[in-house]
């Protein structure tokens, strides 16, 4: 099997997986007996399988399971590793993805969108395709493009505070 060495494509694939995980946790986390669980209804699982077959495996893996930050991180990393590393991309590609400023900036921009739109997203359930469509619309705004360009031009990691002083 020929595996890709395209870091740009791998960034896109990895980001989609991280976005999907955030979508799952946004809508389907419930609290039961002082523990958080992911509970995706059967009809939603069916729709995910129909619309996002590759991502369905991740939903199936985490559905009806307890969740916390550490487990969420482990689940996504395991899924990215199993689906992309050595399967779709050469083993040398994913380390480049996670170290790249392009990946960090895109994840930062997506998380910024999520924070800015949480109230709207919380008002009514939106399927994953709807989330991506809404995000792409926001992402295409001139203000967002300018902000992204400033982040790229600065050459700094958006996740690293600019001020080294402890707050």
C-alpha positions, 0 to 999 in steps of 0.5 A, spaced: 500 500 500 502 506 498 502 511 504 501 519 503 507 523 505 502 530 505 503 533 511 497 538 509 492 533 507 494 529 514 493 536 518 486 536 514 484 529 516 487 530 524 483 536 525 477 533 522 478 528 527 479 533 533 473 537 531 468 531 531 471 529 538 469 536 540 462 535 537 461 529 540 463 531 547 459 538 546 452 534 545 452 527 548 456 528 554 451 526 560 452 526 568 451 519 571 452 518 578 458 523 579 461 521 572 461 523 565 459 519 560 458 519 552 451 517 550 450 518 543 443 516 541 442 510 536 439 514 531 444 519 531 449 513 531 446 511 524 446 518 521 454 518 523 455 512 520 451 514 513 454 521 513 461 520 516 463 513 515 470 513 517 468 517 524 463 513 526 468 508 528 471 513 533 463 515 535 462 507 536 469 507 540 467 512 545 459 511 546 456 509 552 463 509 556 465 514 561 469 520 559 474 525 562 479 530 559 485 524 559 480 519 556 478 524 551 485 525 549 487 518 549 481 516 545 483 521 540 490 520 540 489 512 539 484 513 533 488 518 530 494 513 530 490 507 528 487 511 522 492 515 520 499 513 522 502 508 518 495 506 515 494 513 510 500 516 512 507 514 512 510 514 520 514 520 519 508 524 517 504 525 524 509 527 528 510 533 523 503 534 523 502 535 531 509 540 531 506 544 525 504 551 526 499 550 521 495 545 525 496 549 532 493 555 528 487 551 525 485 548 532 486 554 535 481 558 530 476 552 531 476 552 539 476 560 538 469 559 534 467 554 538 467 559 544 464 564 540 458 560 538 457 556 544 451 559 546 448 558 539 450 551 538 447 550 545 440 552 543 439 547 538 442 540 536 446 541 530 449 535 526 456 534 525 456 536 518 452 542 520 457 544 525 462 544 519 458 548 515 457 553 520 465 553 521 467 554 514 462 560 513 465 563 519 472 561 517 471 565 510 470 571 513 475 577 512 476 578 519 478 571 521 482 570 514 486 577 517 486 574 524 489 567 521 494 571 517 497 575 523 497 568 527 501 565 521 506 572 520 507 572 527 510 565 527 508 564 534 504 558 537 497 561 539 497 556 545 503 559 548 502 565 552 506 571 549 507 574 556 512 569 560 510 572 567 506 568 571 499 571 572 
